[in-house]
Amino acid sequence: MTTLHKFLLPFIVATVLLFASCSKEDDTISPNPNDTTIENVLTDIGFQGYAIVTKNGKDLVRQGFGWANKNMELPQGENLGYRIGSVTKTLTAAAVVQLKRDGLIQSFDQTLDEFDTEFPNGDQITIAQLLSHQSGIPEYQLLAEGAYEQGETLDEGTIYELIKELIFENGLDFTPGSNKEYCNSNYLIAALLVEQVSGMPYHEYVQQKIFNPLGMSGSYKGTDEIDSDTHAQGYLNGNPNSSYPMDIPFGAGDFSTTPSDMETWTNAVKTDWFTEAEKSEIFAKDVPSGYVDFGLGWFTTQEGNTTMYWHGGDMNGYWSMIGFIPEYDATMVLLSNQQDDMGTQRNTIIEQLLTTAFN
């Protein structure tokens, strides 16, 4: 994938707010500049969840903050479930890579019309453009949520037809390949592509090709209502906020998983789950210092000589981030059960990691 600098964004802006409610809460707390440990930073910003940050094989932090369930006094846990929202996209992109390994697709440059001859402008949109948010396909999330609130039952197939109808009526948001715009529609379509080409349900394909080989036994499709015995309760402004129709996010954001499983997944990506040739296609390159760019399922953020690969997600009551920094053999997993609509906590943590812990 060619990285065009006009697509780049300053890394301090929030770029991955997925499936979060429209709260106006903004409880930004600036970390104390004298407290530079990751634990102190997380405490200062009021992080609630479970955090794992390692550097050169040693833990900088591996602990829970606050309650996973206040009423039950359930502590945060390394093997407790958390909704991860858009971090799901790293799994969907990996599933598409696996399709290519299996010989079920030939190239990321194949166009959508090869899989659905009726997809509008499908001859212009490649798989790579889906996975790097360069397709121009319009966003479906708000329309799907509105329909759900009106009592309509929507599954991924219905949403797919809705996306096609949006394009038929209004066209693409931009010419494919001419711009980048973060859009959940890309990954719902990519997950449906996994199903069509593999002949297997999307979640089952991810289970067989990713979770089982890596021993990720705590990862699964999220449910509309959480199991409070095994899953952290999500909160907004101190109130429970975990209900969400999980058919809407599908492959764009519907997995629940544990901090332990996300550490396993992040370490696998950091090391050898992808071949070097695959990494050259997946990760955005030549990103100027102070900027972030999209790759195929991962962001690349550059700060000075430090390169961080990561993804984040947001959903009612939760936010998440996983990432790694090869130069320091560093791994980051932060799964929070406290909604942060503006991405303030995630951005503060990324800035602190890149300017203090890893520089």
C-alpha positions in Angstrom: 0.0 0.0 0.0 1.3 3.4 -0.9 1.2 6.0 1.9 0.1 9.4 0.7 1.0 12.2 3.1 -2.2 14.1 2.4 -4.1 11.3 4.2 -2.0 11.6 7.4 -3.5 12.7 10.6 -1.8 14.1 13.8 -1.7 11.3 16.2 -3.3 13.2 19.1 -6.7 13.3 17.4 -9.2 10.5 18.1 -9.6 8.5 14.9 -11.3 5.3 16.0 -14.5 6.2 17.9 -16.7 3.2 17.0 -20.1 2.3 18.4 -20.0 4.7 21.3 -23.0 6.6 22.6 -23.3 10.3 22.2 -22.4 11.4 25.8 -20.9 14.9 26.2 -18.7 13.7 29.1 -15.2 15.1 29.1 -13.3 14.4 32.3 -9.9 15.1 30.9 -7.2 15.0 33.6 -3.7 16.0 32.7 -1.1 13.5 34.1 1.4 14.9 36.7 4.6 15.5 34.7 6.6 14.3 37.7 4.9 10.9 37.7 6.2 9.2 34.6 5.5 5.6 35.3 2.7 4.1 33.3 0.9 3.1 36.5 1.0 6.7 37.7 -0.2 8.0 34.3 -3.1 5.6 34.3 -4.0 6.5 37.8 -3.8 10.2 37.1 -6.2 10.0 34.1 -8.7 7.9 36.0 -8.2 4.8 33.9 -10.7 2.0 34.8 -9.9 -1.4 33.3 -7.0 -3.8 32.9 -3.6 -2.7 31.5 -0.6 -4.6 30.2 2.5 -2.7 29.0 5.8 -4.5 28.5 9.2 -3.3 27.4 12.1 -5.6 26.4 10.3 -8.6 28.0 9.6 -6.9 31.3 6.3 -5.6 32.7 6.0 -1.8 33.1 2.4 -2.4 34.3 0.2 -5.5 34.5 -2.8 -4.8 36.7 -6.4 -3.8 37.0 -7.7 -0.3 37.9 -11.1 0.2 39.6 -13.9 -2.3 39.6 -15.0 -4.6 36.8 -18.4 -4.6 38.4 -19.1 -2.2 41.2 -22.2 -3.8 42.6 -20.6 -7.2 42.7 -17.2 -5.8 43.8 -15.7 -7.8 41.0 -12.0 -6.9 40.4 -10.6 -6.3 36.9 -9.0 -9.4 35.6 -6.5 -10.6 33.0 -8.9 -13.4 32.1 -12.1 -11.4 32.3 -14.1 -10.5 29.2 -14.2 -7.0 27.8 -15.8 -5.6 24.7 -13.1 -4.4 22.3 -15.1 -2.5 19.6 -12.9 -1.7 16.6 -9.9 -3.7 17.7 -12.0 -6.5 16.1 -10.9 -5.0 12.8 -7.4 -6.3 13.4 -8.9 -9.8 13.4 -11.0 -9.2 10.3 -8.1 -8.0 8.4 -6.0 -11.0 9.5 -8.9 -13.3 8.4 -8.7 -11.7 4.9 -4.9 -12.3 4.9 -5.6 -15.9 5.8 -8.0 -16.2 2.8 -5.1 -15.3 0.6 -2.8 -17.8 2.3 -5.5 -20.4 1.7 -5.7 -19.5 -2.0 -9.3 -18.4 -1.7 -8.4 -14.9 -3.0 -5.5 -14.2 -5.3 -4.6 -10.6 -4.4 -5.6 -7.7 -2.2 -6.0 -5.8 -5.5 -9.1 -7.9 -6.5 -12.2 -5.7 -6.8 -15.5 -6.2 -5.2 -17.4 -6.9 -8.4 -15.5 -10.2 -8.6 -17.5 -11.3 -5.5 -20.8 -9.4 -6.1 -21.4 -8.3 -9.6 -24.2 -6.1 -8.4 -22.2 -4.1 -5.9 -22.3 -0.4 -7.1 -18.9 0.8 -8.3 -17.6 -2.6 -7.3 -15.2 -2.6 -10.3 -13.4 0.5 -8.7 -13.0 -0.8 -5.1 -10.3 -3.2 -4.1 -9.9 -5.4 -1.1 -6.9 -3.3 0.0 -9.0 -0.2 -0.2 -11.6 -1.7 2.1 -9.1 -2.7 4.7 -7.3 0.7 4.6 -10.4 2.9 4.5 -9.8 4.1 1.0 -13.0 2.8 -0.6 -15.3 5.8 -0.3 -18.2 3.6 0.8 -20.5 5.5 3.1 -21.0 4.8 6.8 -23.9 2.6 7.9 -23.7 2.8 11.7 -26.1 5.7 12.6 -28.7 4.5 10.1 -28.6 0.9 11.5 -28.8 2.2 15.1 -31.8 4.4 14.1 -33.6 1.5 12.5 -33.0 -0.7 15.6 -34.4 2.0 17.8 -37.5 2.0 15.7 -37.9 -1.7 16.4 -36.4 -3.1 13.2 -34.3 -6.2 13.4 -31.1 -5.9 11.3 -28.5 -8.5 10.6 -25.3 -8.2 8.7 -27.0 -9.2 5.4 -29.7 -6.6 5.8 -27.0 -4.0 6.6 -25.0 -5.0 3.5 -28.1 -4.3 1.4 -28.5 -1.0 3.1 -25.0 0.0 2.3 -25.5 -0.9 -1.4 -28.7 1.1 -1.4 -26.9 4.1 0.0 -24.4 4.0 -2.8 -27.1 3.5 -5.5 -28.9 6.6 -4.2 -26.0 8.9 -3.3 -22.8 7.4 -4.8 -19.5 6.9 -3.0 -18.2 9.5 -0.6 -15.1 9.9 -2.7 -13.3 8.2 -5.6 -11.7 5.0 -4.3 -8.0 5.4 -3.6 -8.2 9.3 -3.7 -8.8 9.7 0.1 -8.9 7.9 3.4 -11.9 8.1 5.7 -12.4 5.7 8.7 -15.6 3.8 8.0 -17.1 0.7 9.6 -18.9 -0.3 6.4 -15.5 -1.4 5.0 -15.1 -4.1 7.7 -18.6 -5.3 7.7 -18.2 -6.0 4.0 -14.8 -7.6 4.6 -16.2 -9.9 7.2 -19.0 -10.9 4.7 -16.3 -11.5 2.1 -14.6 -13.9 4.5 -17.9 -15.8 4.8 -18.6 -15.9 1.1 -15.2 -17.0 0.0 -14.4 -19.5 2.8 -17.9 -21.0 2.9 -17.7 -20.7 6.7 -19.4 -18.3 9.2 -17.1 -15.3 9.9 -16.7 -16.0 13.6 -16.0 -19.7 13.0 -13.3 -18.8 10.5 -11.6 -16.5 12.9 -11.9 -19.2 15.6 -10.4 -21.9 13.5 -7.7 -19.8 11.8 -6.6 -17.4 14.7 -8.0 -18.2 18.1 -7.6 -22.0 18.2 -4.0 -22.0 16.9 -3.0 -19.3 19.4 -4.9 -20.8 22.3 -7.2 -17.7 22.6 -9.9 -19.5 24.5 -11.4 -16.3 26.0 -12.3 -14.6 22.7 -15.8 -14.8 21.2 -18.6 -12.9 19.4 -20.1 -10.5 21.9 -23.6 -10.9 23.1 -26.3 -8.1 23.3 -26.3 -8.4 27.1 -23.1 -9.4 28.9 -22.6 -12.3 31.4 -21.8 -10.4 34.5 -20.0 -13.4 36.0 -17.4 -13.6 33.3 -17.5 -10.2 31.6 -16.7 -6.7 32.9 -19.7 -4.4 33.2 -19.4 -1.3 31.1 -20.0 2.1 32.5 -20.9 5.7 31.4 -20.7 8.4 34.1 -20.7 5.8 36.7 -23.9 4.0 35.5 -24.0 0.6 33.8 -24.0 0.9 30.0 -23.4 -2.5 28.4 -26.4 -3.2 26.2 -25.9 -3.1 22.5 -27.3 -5.0 19.5 -24.2 -6.9 18.4 -25.5 -7.8 15.0 -24.9 -4.2 14.0 -21.1 -4.1 14.4 -20.4 -7.6 13.0 -16.8 -7.8 11.7 -16.2 -4.1 12.4 -16.5 -4.4 16.2 -18.4 -7.3 17.7 -15.8 -9.4 19.6 -15.4 -9.7 23.4 -12.0 -11.0 24.7 -9.7 -10.9 27.6 -6.5 -8.9 28.3 -4.6 -12.2 28.3 -5.9 -13.1 24.8 -5.2 -9.7 23.4 -1.6 -9.9 24.7 -1.3 -13.2 22.9 -2.7 -11.7 19.7 -0.6 -8.6 19.9 2.6 -10.6 20.5 1.8 -12.9 17.6 1.4 -10.0 15.2 4.6 -8.4 16.6 6.5 -11.6 15.9 5.6 -14.1 13.3 1.9 -14.4 12.7 2.4 -12.3 9.5 5.3 -13.1 7.2 7.7 -10.3 6.3 6.1 -10.0 2.9 2.6 -9.7 4.4 3.8 -7.1 6.9 5.1 -5.0 4.0 1.5 -4.8 2.6 -0.3 -4.5 6.0 1.6 -1.8 7.8 1.7 1.8 6.6 5.3 3.0 6.0 7.1 6.3 5.7 4.9 8.1 8.2 6.4 11.4 9.2 7.1 12.1 12.9 4.0 13.2 14.8 1.5 11.6 12.4 -0.7 8.5 12.2 -1.7 6.6 9.0 -4.0 3.7 8.2 -2.7 0.3 7.1 -4.6 -2.9 6.5 -6.3 -3.3 9.9 -3.6 -1.4 11.8 -2.5 2.2 12.4 1.1 3.3 12.2 2.1 6.2 14.5 5.5 7.8 14.2 7.1 9.9 16.9 10.8 10.7 16.2 12.5 7.4 15.6 9.8 5.4 17.4 7.2 3.5 15.4 4.0 2.2 17.0 1.5 -0.1 15.4 -1.9 -0.2 17.1 -5.6 -0.1 16.9 -8.3 1.2 19.3 -12.0 0.7 19.7 -15.0 2.2 21.5 -18.4 0.8 22.3 -21.1 1.6 24.8 -19.4 1.4 28.2 -16.0 0.4 26.9 -12.8 1.5 25.1 -9.8 -0.5 24.1 -6.3 -0.3 22.6 -3.7 -2.9 21.6 -0.3 -2.1 20.0 3.4 -2.8 19.8 6.7 -1.0 19.3 9.3 -3.2 17.7 12.3 -1.1 18.6 11.6 -1.8 22.3 10.0 -5.2 22.0 7.0 -3.5 23.6 3.5 -4.7 23.9 0.5 -2.6 25.0 -3.0 -3.9 25.9 -5.5 -1.6 27.5 -9.1 -2.8 27.9 -11.4 -0.3 29.8 -14.9 -0.7 31.0 -15.4 3.1 31.4 -16.7 4.9 28.3 -14.5 7.7 27.0 -16.4 9.3 24.1 -13.7 11.7 23.0 -10.8 9.2 23.1 -9.1 11.5 25.6 -7.6 8.7 27.8 -6.3 6.7 24.8 -4.7 9.7 23.2 -3.1 10.7 26.5 -1.7 7.2 27.0 -0.4 7.0 23.4 1.3 10.4 23.8 2.8 9.4 27.1 4.1 6.1 25.8 5.7 7.6 22.7 7.2 10.7 24.3 8.3 9.3 27.7 8.2 5.5 28.1 9.5 4.7 24.6 11.9 7.4 23.2 
